[in-house]
């Protein structure tokens, strides 16, 4: 994962949020859902 982030930094000033996930194990599911909920709340605040 660190190698990927380092490669992306060569071209991007700021990296997007990166989620480590697994559909088999369910890893990262709650983190993604919380991120989406937070983004939706921010969008409603701007509207």
KEDRENMAR-372916 format. One record per residue: residue number from 1; residue in three letters; chain; x, y negated, z of N, C-alpha, C, O, CB in turn. Coordinates in Angstrom, 3 decimals. Each point is the difference from the previous one (the first is absolute). Glycine has a CB too. Layout:
N
{num=NUM	residuo=ALA	cadena=A	n.X=X	n.Y=Y	n.Z=Z	ca.X=X	ca.Y=Y	ca.Z=Z	c.X=X	c.Y=Y	c.Z=Z	o.X=X	o.Y=Y	o.Z=Z	cb.X=X	cb.Y=Y	cb.Z=Z}
...
END
This chain:
47
{num=1	residuo=UNK	cadena=A	n.X=0.829	n.Y=1.190	n.Z=0.000	ca.X=-0.829	ca.Y=-1.190	ca.Z=0.000	c.X=0.876	c.Y=-1.257	c.Z=0.000	o.X=-0.301	o.Y=-0.976	o.Z=-0.686	cb.X=-1.520	cb.Y=2.237	cb.Z=1.901}
{num=2	residuo=UNK	cadena=A	n.X=2.892	n.Y=-1.223	n.Z=-0.448	ca.X=0.899	ca.Y=-1.154	ca.Z=0.072	c.X=0.629	c.Y=-0.295	c.Z=-1.361	o.X=0.182	o.Y=-1.162	o.Z=-0.362	cb.X=0.286	cb.Y=1.700	cb.Z=2.769}
{num=3	residuo=UNK	cadena=A	n.X=-0.138	n.Y=0.503	n.Z=-3.153	ca.X=0.593	ca.Y=-0.197	ca.Z=-1.328	c.X=-0.984	c.Y=-0.700	c.Z=-0.931	o.X=0.386	o.Y=-0.884	o.Z=-0.765	cb.X=1.033	cb.Y=2.933	cb.Z=1.092}
{num=4	residuo=UNK	cadena=A	n.X=-2.677	n.Y=-1.659	n.Z=-0.266	ca.X=-1.025	ca.Y=-0.641	ca.Z=-0.814	c.X=-0.142	c.Y=-1.476	c.Z=0.375	o.X=-0.050	o.Y=-0.864	o.Z=-0.875	cb.X=-1.154	cb.Y=3.065	cb.Z=0.663}
{num=5	residuo=UNK	cadena=A	n.X=1.141	n.Y=-2.485	n.Z=1.502	ca.X=-0.130	ca.Y=-1.382	ca.Z=0.452	c.X=1.204	c.Y=-0.837	c.Z=-0.442	o.X=-0.164	o.Y=-1.144	o.Z=-0.423	cb.X=-1.188	cb.Y=1.932	cb.Z=2.393}
{num=6	residuo=UNK	cadena=A	n.X=2.536	n.Y=-0.233	n.Z=-1.877	ca.X=1.192	ca.Y=-0.732	ca.Z=-0.437	c.X=-0.046	c.Y=-0.285	c.Z=-1.491	o.X=0.380	o.Y=-1.089	o.Z=-0.430	cb.X=0.930	cb.Y=2.160	cb.Z=2.260}
{num=7	residuo=UNK	cadena=A	n.X=-1.763	n.Y=-0.120	n.Z=-2.617	ca.X=-0.108	ca.Y=-0.213	ca.Z=-1.447	c.X=-1.031	c.Y=-1.079	c.Z=-0.323	o.X=0.236	o.Y=-0.845	o.Z=-0.863	cb.X=0.420	cb.Y=3.235	cb.Z=0.478}
{num=8	residuo=UNK	cadena=A	n.X=-1.790	n.Y=-2.366	n.Z=1.071	ca.X=-1.029	ca.Y=-1.016	ca.Z=-0.231	c.X=0.508	c.Y=-1.391	c.Z=0.367	o.X=-0.337	o.Y=-0.983	o.Z=-0.661	cb.X=-1.435	cb.Y=2.701	cb.Z=1.099}
{num=9	residuo=UNK	cadena=A	n.X=2.581	n.Y=-1.798	n.Z=0.615	ca.X=0.533	ca.Y=-1.304	ca.Z=0.430	c.X=0.892	c.Y=-0.636	c.Z=-1.060	o.X=0.194	o.Y=-1.216	o.Z=0.005	cb.X=-0.300	cb.Y=2.008	cb.Z=2.354}
{num=10	residuo=UNK	cadena=A	n.X=0.647	n.Y=0.009	n.Z=-3.262	ca.X=0.832	ca.Y=-0.549	ca.Z=-1.076	c.X=-0.806	c.Y=-0.908	c.Z=-0.928	o.X=0.562	o.Y=-0.883	o.Z=-0.648	cb.X=0.879	cb.Y=2.925	cb.Z=0.770}
{num=11	residuo=UNK	cadena=A	n.X=-2.750	n.Y=-1.827	n.Z=-0.186	ca.X=-0.834	ca.Y=-0.746	ca.Z=-0.941	c.X=-1.088	c.Y=-0.838	c.Z=0.656	o.X=-0.575	o.Y=-0.872	o.Z=-0.652	cb.X=1.032	cb.Y=2.655	cb.Z=-0.959}
{num=12	residuo=UNK	cadena=A	n.X=-0.750	n.Y=-1.546	n.Z=2.863	ca.X=-1.104	ca.Y=-0.690	ca.Z=0.673	c.X=0.534	c.Y=-0.805	c.Z=1.166	o.X=0.868	o.Y=0.468	o.Z=0.738	cb.X=-2.471	cb.Y=1.341	cb.Z=-1.420}
{num=13	residuo=UNK	cadena=A	n.X=1.089	n.Y=-3.016	n.Z=0.852	ca.X=0.386	ca.Y=-0.822	ca.Z=1.138	c.X=-0.546	c.Y=0.572	c.Z=1.296	o.X=0.703	o.Y=0.044	o.Z=1.009	cb.X=-0.643	cb.Y=-2.046	cb.Z=-2.492}
{num=14	residuo=UNK	cadena=A	n.X=-1.310	n.Y=2.439	n.Z=1.456	ca.X=-0.652	ca.Y=0.555	ca.Z=1.186	c.X=-0.688	c.Y=1.299	c.Z=-0.396	o.X=-0.715	o.Y=0.055	o.Z=-1.000	cb.X=0.379	cb.Y=-2.367	cb.Z=2.013}
{num=15	residuo=UNK	cadena=A	n.X=0.557	n.Y=3.352	n.Z=-0.223	ca.X=-0.624	ca.Y=1.283	ca.Z=-0.300	c.X=-1.451	c.Y=0.019	c.Z=0.474	o.X=-0.331	o.Y=-0.599	o.Z=1.024	cb.X=2.569	cb.Y=1.725	cb.Z=-0.846}
{num=16	residuo=UNK	cadena=A	n.X=-3.096	n.Y=-0.441	n.Z=-0.922	ca.X=-1.376	ca.Y=0.176	ca.Z=0.470	c.X=-0.018	c.Y=0.970	c.Z=1.179	o.X=0.992	o.Y=0.676	o.Z=0.271	cb.X=-1.891	cb.Y=-1.130	cb.Z=-2.596}
{num=17	residuo=UNK	cadena=A	n.X=-0.203	n.Y=0.514	n.Z=3.005	ca.X=-0.170	ca.Y=0.960	ca.Z=1.087	c.X=0.131	c.Y=1.401	c.Z=-0.586	o.X=-0.631	o.Y=0.321	o.Z=-1.007	cb.X=-0.883	cb.Y=-1.909	cb.Z=2.315}
{num=18	residuo=UNK	cadena=A	n.X=2.330	n.Y=2.410	n.Z=-0.678	ca.X=0.217	ca.Y=1.369	ca.Z=-0.462	c.X=-0.584	c.Y=0.965	c.Z=1.027	o.X=0.287	o.Y=-0.094	o.Z=1.193	cb.X=1.814	cb.Y=-0.587	cb.Z=-2.450}
{num=19	residuo=UNK	cadena=A	n.X=-2.912	n.Y=1.595	n.Z=0.779	ca.X=-0.635	ca.Y=0.997	ca.Z=0.860	c.X=0.569	c.Y=1.375	c.Z=-0.326	o.X=0.079	o.Y=0.383	o.Z=-1.167	cb.X=-2.195	cb.Y=-1.771	cb.Z=1.317}
{num=20	residuo=UNK	cadena=A	n.X=2.506	n.Y=2.119	n.Z=0.866	ca.X=0.411	ca.Y=1.392	ca.Z=-0.176	c.X=-1.247	c.Y=0.833	c.Z=0.253	o.X=-0.592	o.Y=-0.055	o.Z=1.078	cb.X=3.037	cb.Y=-0.371	cb.Z=-0.355}
{num=21	residuo=UNK	cadena=A	n.X=-2.839	n.Y=1.201	n.Z=-1.736	ca.X=-1.260	ca.Y=0.734	ca.Z=0.092	c.X=0.153	c.Y=1.456	c.Z=-0.429	o.X=0.961	o.Y=0.377	o.Z=-0.671	cb.X=-2.175	cb.Y=-2.510	cb.Z=0.251}
{num=22	residuo=UNK	cadena=A	n.X=0.247	n.Y=2.925	n.Z=0.824	ca.X=-0.102	ca.Y=1.383	ca.Z=-0.442	c.X=-1.474	c.Y=0.360	c.Z=-0.058	o.X=-0.698	o.Y=-0.069	o.Z=1.011	cb.X=2.957	cb.Y=0.676	cb.Z=-0.006}
{num=23	residuo=UNK	cadena=A	n.X=-2.731	n.Y=-0.227	n.Z=-2.169	ca.X=-1.393	ca.Y=0.425	ca.Z=-0.110	c.X=-0.210	c.Y=1.343	c.Z=0.683	o.X=-1.088	o.Y=0.281	o.Z=0.501	cb.X=0.875	cb.Y=-1.541	cb.Z=-2.655}
{num=24	residuo=UNK	cadena=A	n.X=1.225	n.Y=2.070	n.Z=2.175	ca.X=-0.105	ca.Y=1.319	ca.Z=0.639	c.X=-0.069	c.Y=-0.115	c.Z=1.518	o.X=-0.829	o.Y=0.646	o.Z=0.641	cb.X=2.085	cb.Y=0.349	cb.Z=-2.557}
{num=25	residuo=UNK	cadena=A	n.X=-0.382	n.Y=-1.823	n.Z=2.488	ca.X=0.069	ca.Y=-0.125	ca.Z=1.455	c.X=-0.862	c.Y=-1.144	c.Z=0.550	o.X=-0.282	o.Y=-0.052	o.Z=1.197	cb.X=2.579	cb.Y=0.991	cb.Z=-1.325}
{num=26	residuo=UNK	cadena=A	n.X=-2.705	n.Y=-1.845	n.Z=-0.747	ca.X=-0.791	ca.Y=-1.134	ca.Z=0.452	c.X=0.852	c.Y=-1.132	c.Z=0.568	o.X=-0.529	o.Y=-0.973	o.Z=0.538	cb.X=-1.309	cb.Y=2.560	cb.Z=-0.073}
{num=27	residuo=UNK	cadena=A	n.X=3.147	n.Y=-1.456	n.Z=-0.586	ca.X=0.919	ca.Y=-1.003	ca.Z=0.512	c.X=-0.243	c.Y=-1.346	c.Z=-0.686	o.X=-0.133	o.Y=-0.071	o.Z=-1.222	cb.X=1.831	cb.Y=1.869	cb.Z=1.707}
{num=28	residuo=UNK	cadena=A	n.X=-1.752	n.Y=-2.845	n.Z=0.306	ca.X=-0.137	ca.Y=-1.348	ca.Z=-0.531	c.X=-1.425	c.Y=-0.442	c.Z=-0.267	o.X=-0.232	o.Y=-1.167	o.Z=-0.313	cb.X=2.421	cb.Y=1.503	cb.Z=-0.661}
{num=29	residuo=UNK	cadena=A	n.X=-3.133	n.Y=0.556	n.Z=1.089	ca.X=-1.397	ca.Y=-0.328	ca.Z=-0.320	c.X=-0.520	c.Y=-1.153	c.Z=0.839	o.X=-0.531	o.Y=-0.973	o.Z=-0.535	cb.X=0.163	cb.Y=3.345	cb.Z=-0.101}
{num=30	residuo=UNK	cadena=A	n.X=0.518	n.Y=-2.269	n.Z=1.939	ca.X=-0.515	ca.Y=-1.051	ca.Z=0.883	c.X=0.699	c.Y=-1.325	c.Z=-0.246	o.X=-0.634	o.Y=-1.054	o.Z=0.036	cb.X=0.097	cb.Y=2.785	cb.Z=1.669}
{num=31	residuo=UNK	cadena=A	n.X=1.830	n.Y=-1.686	n.Z=-1.953	ca.X=0.753	ca.Y=-1.233	ca.Z=-0.263	c.X=-0.520	c.Y=-0.704	c.Z=-1.253	o.X=-0.146	o.Y=-1.223	o.Z=-0.015	cb.X=2.167	cb.Y=2.237	cb.Z=1.114}
{num=32	residuo=UNK	cadena=A	n.X=-2.296	n.Y=-0.246	n.Z=-2.139	ca.X=-0.526	ca.Y=-0.588	ca.Z=-1.237	c.X=-1.402	c.Y=-0.570	c.Z=0.225	o.X=-0.296	o.Y=-1.108	o.Z=-0.445	cb.X=1.669	cb.Y=2.732	cb.Z=-0.910}
{num=33	residuo=UNK	cadena=A	n.X=-2.223	n.Y=-0.882	n.Z=2.034	ca.X=-1.361	ca.Y=-0.483	ca.Z=0.250	c.X=0.006	c.Y=-1.276	c.Z=0.848	o.X=-0.791	o.Y=-0.912	o.Z=-0.241	cb.X=-0.044	cb.Y=3.276	cb.Z=0.091}
{num=34	residuo=UNK	cadena=A	n.X=1.714	n.Y=-2.424	n.Z=1.128	ca.X=0.110	ca.Y=-1.208	ca.Z=0.822	c.X=0.499	c.Y=-1.175	c.Z=-0.834	o.X=-0.479	o.Y=-1.123	o.Z=0.154	cb.X=0.923	cb.Y=2.538	cb.Z=1.873}
{num=35	residuo=UNK	cadena=A	n.X=0.508	n.Y=-1.159	n.Z=-2.902	ca.X=0.531	ca.Y=-1.055	ca.Z=-0.878	c.X=-1.101	c.Y=-0.537	c.Z=-0.924	o.X=-0.128	o.Y=-1.211	o.Z=-0.181	cb.X=2.419	cb.Y=2.288	cb.Z=0.262}
{num=36	residuo=UNK	cadena=A	n.X=-3.075	n.Y=-0.179	n.Z=-0.655	ca.X=-1.103	ca.Y=-0.403	ca.Z=-0.877	c.X=-1.032	c.Y=-0.810	c.Z=0.778	o.X=-0.458	o.Y=-1.038	o.Z=-0.477	cb.X=0.825	cb.Y=3.084	cb.Z=-0.943}
{num=37	residuo=UNK	cadena=A	n.X=-0.734	n.Y=-1.588	n.Z=2.598	ca.X=-0.983	ca.Y=-0.716	ca.Z=0.816	c.X=0.498	c.Y=-1.397	c.Z=0.333	o.X=-0.761	o.Y=-0.966	o.Z=-0.060	cb.X=-0.040	cb.Y=3.139	cb.Z=1.019}
{num=38	residuo=UNK	cadena=A	n.X=2.063	n.Y=-2.281	n.Z=-0.613	ca.X=0.583	ca.Y=-1.302	ca.Z=0.323	c.X=-0.016	c.Y=-0.916	c.Z=-1.228	o.X=-0.336	o.Y=-1.179	o.Z=0.106	cb.X=1.797	cb.Y=2.264	cb.Z=1.648}
{num=39	residuo=UNK	cadena=A	n.X=-1.100	n.Y=-0.542	n.Z=-2.911	ca.X=0.002	ca.Y=-0.793	ca.Z=-1.234	c.X=-1.407	c.Y=-0.471	c.Z=-0.348	o.X=-0.181	o.Y=-1.136	o.Z=-0.437	cb.X=2.173	cb.Y=2.422	cb.Z=-0.378}
{num=40	residuo=UNK	cadena=A	n.X=-2.983	n.Y=-0.430	n.Z=1.004	ca.X=-1.381	ca.Y=-0.392	ca.Z=-0.271	c.X=-0.460	c.Y=-1.093	c.Z=0.957	o.X=-0.698	o.Y=-0.929	o.Z=-0.407	cb.X=0.231	cb.Y=3.233	cb.Z=-0.446}
{num=41	residuo=UNK	cadena=A	n.X=0.856	n.Y=-2.198	n.Z=2.130	ca.X=-0.352	ca.Y=-1.026	ca.Z=0.965	c.X=0.632	c.Y=-1.335	c.Z=-0.377	o.X=-0.652	o.Y=-1.040	o.Z=0.095	cb.X=0.456	cb.Y=2.792	cb.Z=1.686}
{num=42	residuo=UNK	cadena=A	n.X=1.446	n.Y=-1.737	n.Z=-2.204	ca.X=0.667	ca.Y=-1.231	ca.Z=-0.435	c.X=-0.699	c.Y=-0.602	c.Z=-1.207	o.X=-0.164	o.Y=-1.216	o.Z=-0.090	cb.X=2.332	cb.Y=2.090	cb.Z=0.967}
{num=43	residuo=UNK	cadena=A	n.X=-2.584	n.Y=-0.007	n.Z=-1.814	ca.X=-0.700	ca.Y=-0.480	ca.Z=-1.188	c.X=-1.325	c.Y=-0.651	c.Z=0.344	o.X=-0.374	o.Y=-1.005	o.Z=-0.606	cb.X=1.472	cb.Y=2.793	cb.Z=-0.704}
{num=44	residuo=UNK	cadena=A	n.X=-1.810	n.Y=-1.228	n.Z=2.274	ca.X=-1.260	ca.Y=-0.590	ca.Z=0.419	c.X=0.229	c.Y=-1.355	c.Z=0.657	o.X=-0.807	o.Y=-0.914	o.Z=-0.164	cb.X=-0.157	cb.Y=3.203	cb.Z=0.463}
{num=45	residuo=UNK	cadena=A	n.X=2.055	n.Y=-2.422	n.Z=0.441	ca.X=0.315	ca.Y=-1.263	ca.Z=0.673	c.X=0.311	c.Y=-1.104	c.Z=-1.014	o.X=-0.249	o.Y=-1.179	o.Z=0.253	cb.X=1.127	cb.Y=2.471	cb.Z=1.718}
{num=46	residuo=UNK	cadena=A	n.X=-0.334	n.Y=-0.893	n.Z=-3.115	ca.X=0.352	ca.Y=-0.990	ca.Z=-1.039	c.X=-1.210	c.Y=-0.393	c.Z=-0.850	o.X=0.011	o.Y=-1.052	o.Z=-0.639	cb.X=2.306	cb.Y=2.002	cb.Z=0.581}
{num=47	residuo=UNK	cadena=A	n.X=-3.336	n.Y=-0.132	n.Z=0.046	ca.X=-1.169	ca.Y=-0.250	ca.Z=-0.869	c.X=-0.887	c.Y=-1.080	c.Z=0.555	o.X=-1.021	o.Y=-0.332	o.Z=-0.604	cb.X=1.097	cb.Y=2.681	cb.Z=-0.139}
END
